[in-house]
Amino acid sequence: MTHSFLMIGQSNMAGRGFLKDVPPILDEKIKMLRNGRWQMMAEPINFDRPTSGISLAATFASSWRLFHNQEDDIGLIPCADGGTSLDDWSVEGALFQNAIFQAKAAQKISTLSGILWHQGESDSNGQKHRLYIQKLNHIIQTLRQELNTPDIPLIIGGLGSFLQDGIYGQYFNEHKEVDTALQEFAKDNEHCFFVSTEGLTANPDNIHFDAVSQRKFGIRYFRAFEQKTDILGALADEDHIVEIINNRPLTKNEKNEMLQYQLAMGIITTEEFQTQLAIIH
Amino acid sequence: MTHSFLMIGQSNMAGRGFLKDVPPILDEKIKMLRNGRWQMMAEPINFDRPTSGISLAATFASSWRLFHNQEDDIGLIPCADGGTSLDDWSVEGALFQNAIFQAKAAQKISTLSGILWHQGESDSNGQKHRLYIQKLNHIIQTLRQELNTPDIPLIIGGLGSFLQDGIYGQYFNEHKEVDTALQEFAKDNEHCFFVSTEGLTANPDNIHFDAVSQRKFGIRYFRAFEQKTDILGALADEDHIVEIINNRPLTKNEKNEMLQYQLAMGIITTEEFQTQLAIIH
């Protein structure tokens, strides 16, 4: 059985953490949707742009595996899109329609179990925050309706505190107001929980959470899902959980997958591949 | 106006050429579909697997721009999926349904102008070639019907001559029979043209066309589309055309896009970014 989670929002849900900054996460029981079918997860999961990288979804899924369910598979449905505002996510638009199609495709082969939302940077100027709750409400209500999942948990994260520090800071001068709107939205909506970005840091662009922060953010998103509560600060054990995830020994299938990848990418020769394949255990 | 092309089939349509082996192609008038909207093309276009790389689509599009239409945009719709057989592409299945959804999404914002097909490796054993024409026929007929494009050109490429040379060669022992089926299919179907793989070479895995070959293959696909004819061997001018494509000077927008990418990826500092942005022309 597979339990699936829809990833929607803008670039920080798609993920822009640098791949080189953290160890890869390989787990044969974590899948991602590709062309309507499950494939073993490999980052970047949500390849909306060539800059796509580490997102919060991998450690969300790893935590789910560690603390919630060891038996079943977890599936990630990547539909986030960089630079998009709430108006881009209007229910008649291409992004929303794509998310509905992908989620319905996943529902044929899994139980849709949660929605992960991160968005708001593109609504952080020009007083757009004033309509944020109202617009998000309509999007989420329509989504729940169309997917026939009225009580599905929705986890929403706050915005980075660094947004005004970069060269594009002027575009984010109302990020605190959007953050407040996200918190209020979670307060006023059943089955919706807010996740703090306390202590999370950015890439040099001061727009995107760095890879190390995305790893922590995913664990906070999971904790909110698991405990059905807002997470209002850093978790005392988040670094420890990242460590547990990174130190998980690979299964035979995962080692095999890694070798196949290295062969296909020309990283190892066919001779090295065959030698190593023979000693996998 | 945008003219769009649907990419379907298995890994050699998705593309597995190594990114490091060829210069990148950047062209602001070549787009790719992401979440139902057009984005400037960047390879890998068809990110079905972590091994995805250079496909034939980029030089197909560049040739279209060079020789066919300088005014309009061209849009690529990536729906190919590695390792898939014709049975995986059955019209009730997830891959076909996804391709229909993506193509229809593209039709809302472009004119669907062609279908690029490359598939057959996964039908190259166990006598599957005997039903190849019949199955492909049903897939293509249904596709044309559902997209309401009865006369849309379909370009189909042959299989690599190298398939039996690798460590997985045993799985491809009937690749010549599939190649013959593809040629016959093109002969018997209106608006369908076959493209030869003469002289094209493989990655070390002897399964996937290498990046240099994919660049040539795309030009052959375009020539078949443009001349409405089978391309039965290498083109005398294909290396020259690759050169023209590689030597095309970047526009201001493309240089800007490249700088944004380098900033986002941490390749250049914000200071370098701002210095270089100021001197773009």
Interface residues (C-beta under 8 A of the other chain):
Chain A: R16 F18 R34 N35 G36 R37 Q39 A42 P44 F47 D48 R49 P50 T51 C79 D81 G93 A94 L95 Q97 N98 A99 F101 A105 K108 I109 G166 I167 N203 P204 D205 H208 Y261 L263 A264 M265 G266 T269 T270 F273 Q274
Chain B: R16 F18 R34 N35 G36 R37 Q39 A42 P44 F47 D48 R49 P50 T51 C79 D81 A94 L95 Q97 N98 A99 F101 A105 K108 I109 G166 I167 N203 P204 D205 H208 Y261 L263 A264 M265 G266 T269 T270 F273 Q274
